[in-house]
Amino acid sequence: MDVPRLKQSWSLVAAHGDQVPLYFYSTLFLAYPETRQMFPTNMAGQRDRLVNALGHIVSQVDQVDRLVGFLQDLGVDHRKFAVRAEHYPAVGEALLATLRHFLADQWTDELAQDWAAAYGLVAQVMSEAAQAAEAVSPPWWVAEVVGHERRAFDVAVLTLRPQYLLPFTAGQSIGVSHPAVRSWRYYSPANAPRADGTVELHVRAAPGGAVSSRLVYGCAVGDQLHLAAPVGDGLTLRPAGSADLLLLAGGTGWAPLKALVEQVAAEGSRRRVDVYVGARSRSEFYDGDALEKLAASYAWLSVTQVVGLDLNRPGEFVYPVDRALADGDWRSRHVYVCGSDDMVSHTVATLTRSGFHAGQVHHEGLGRHWYGPSWRTAVGGPAVSDDSGGAR
């Protein structure tokens, strides 16, 4: 396999932009119409995901150790789309046809062999990982909605009870899908693992988001949802050891940090935890009762609510990190950050300028990629619609 030739050919193909995934999926669905049901009705976001994933795979093709883990995770995750081993050849045919179309006269027999070999490796690693995962976990869990509370016009808190125990660690994210919507989005449970196995989700309906809108507006107690295996370790406590914590949340980014508070409480450790939760206005603090209850329950916990907009200071916006740094020196703490991409970017940049080192600032990667938090830093790209998952 000629790696430089492979990378060069992909750069030529990728330069055609949106035409590439459009041609690929048209070819796949025409030749194998049964594969259409595996994909969401709206394919706009899916087109970006294909190009991003292929770009990452090609860029790492000569670094097998790094690529194999990514492909194994991808193969395991694809089980929730009902992808089986027999589907991989169909995708390979469509991929080679797409490459041949856009490379035109530059497509050679040698290049065809390179791409066939590369895709063969990808398909083998993904399908073997998926097969191995079948022995330890289902492709998805069926969960019943046992609680659905609207906290604001566009925010709901759901309590789910999986039919079988769904193991996860506080700070991780799980895939969520409604059976009526062929899309998945990742949410971080707002609780540490419970004895009864229930999971609490904080969901804000995103404009045009099929999954989040269904969960907020079109879901009720008794409905069933599908949950995918947990991913991501950027917000788990293990890297922090026994250090004191500073938790900075924006909007529903409070959910995984709430889970961390529950974990600290369950562990009975003596670490100090200070929480700053931000919202644009006071009326947007949708989980205020829980915040107050937590603060009243534990002497080691302090909670501060930060209102971003001040009518007396038009044009200014106060983030939780701004208020926290004005209140004290936290450079001995490990800091956990969760919120919108803008909030996380601002927070990390501000902490870096204030003398915090990278090892003590914890957050998931930026970007709303469909494959969830554990892969966000692996594949860069612009944010897309709600159904791509990840960002809160």
Buried (B, 14 or more C-beta within 10 A) or exposed (E): BEEEBBBBBBEEBBEBEEBBBBBBBEBBBEEBEEBBEEBBEBBBBBBBBBBBBBBBBBBBBEEEEEBBEBBBBBBBBBBBBEBEBEBBEBBBBBBBBBBBBBBEEEBEEEBBEBBBEBBBBBBBBBBBBBBEBEEEBBBBBBBBBBBBEEBBEBBBBBBBBBEEEBEBBBBBBBBBBBEEBBBBBBBBBBBBBEEEBBBBBBBBBBEEBBBBBBBBEEBEEEBEBBBBBBBBBBBBBEBBEEBBBBBBBBBBBBBBBBBBBBBBBEEEBEBBBBBBBBBEEEEBBBBBEBBEEBBEEBEBBBBBBBBBBEEEEEEEBBBBBBBBBEEEEBBEBBBBBBBBBEBBBBBBEBBEEEEBEEEBBBBBBBBBBBBBBBBBEBBEBEBBBBBBBBBB
